[in-house]
Amino acid sequence: MAPSNKKSPDFVLIMTISILLGIGIVMVFSSSAVWAFYKHKDSLYFLKRQMAWCIIGLFAMVIMMNFSYWKLKRYSKLVLYGTLFLLIIVLIPGIGIELNYARRWIGIGSITVQPSEIAKMGIILFMASSLSKRQSEIKHLITGISPYLLILGIVCSLILKQPDLSTSVVIAATAMIMIFAAGARMSHMIMIGITSTLLGIYFILSEDYRLKRFISFMNPWADPKDTGYHIIQSLYALGSGGILGLGLGKSRQKFFYLPEPQTDFIFSILGEELGFIGGFIVIFLFIIFVWRGFKIALRAPDLFGCLLAMGITTMIGLQAIINLAVVTASIPVTGIPLPFISFGGSSLVLTLAGVGILLNISKYTV
């Protein structure tokens, strides 16, 4: 039952998201105009789509912000089952859309959805609902944690079939943090962490393209025209920006050096055009987002709200960290977009819907 002390949603969080979205729209246009004109004969092609998805996402955010989050509990299992169904059908040839040797999308024409993006929110909602009911059992490995590991194993295995290792890692890491926050023993978490690391090494070694990415991460200049190409061009962009940048719209790497720069490597173009100062501002905004998100989680009126806010904040924060680490050559290349900034449809809409839930919880914080 909702407390009576309802207040305004977190203003700092709203402003932070608004600024990030504004920066994202500007940078999507700046980074994509050349590529859009070359490929679609319309320099506004990606901008128009990003603005449309942004409007839909903001609409979803407002709905979730005003929809009592306690009511989400009753839909948690239904959302999980729906997620599993979508993750299965996307793998079926003729239904799932294949692009660059990956089958990750379903849809018609230019309107597509990534089931793995739905899986992120689906897992968070299910875990928050279930863990809040079974907190007394979470300290037991077999009866408490193992059922969640089984569900995670099924979801992540389906996503790995697409293939998409990075999204599986984000989902698994977020779920583990939620399990720990619910009261799991540190010894159990360490054991799971070691096992997960060994599994990660196995998955890297089991696929040639993943192994090549890892090797190129260690020395991208050993293969500058193939596996090391993205990392090298990203570093060129960031290095060219200096302190103040070359100026908005004046990137050189977006002229077909960095492929489709409006997606996973948009921060490289941002760093080139706006420099260290611009990049620092974006990173600082994400720090503020994580701070406000965890503050909402810690002050939530119940365990369900706490775990829900923790999961959403962790999911978005992890994606930002991974994306920034990739473009700065701190980790091997993965396909994780920068939340609120990168071009994308289902990712942006579902992320904003998650923010709406976060703002909803903030109205009842104590």
Summary of the structure (lengths in Angstrom):
residues: 366
radius of gyration: 20.4
end to end distance: 14.8
largest distance: 62.6
contacts: 1258
relative contact order: 0.16
helix: 70%
strand: 4%
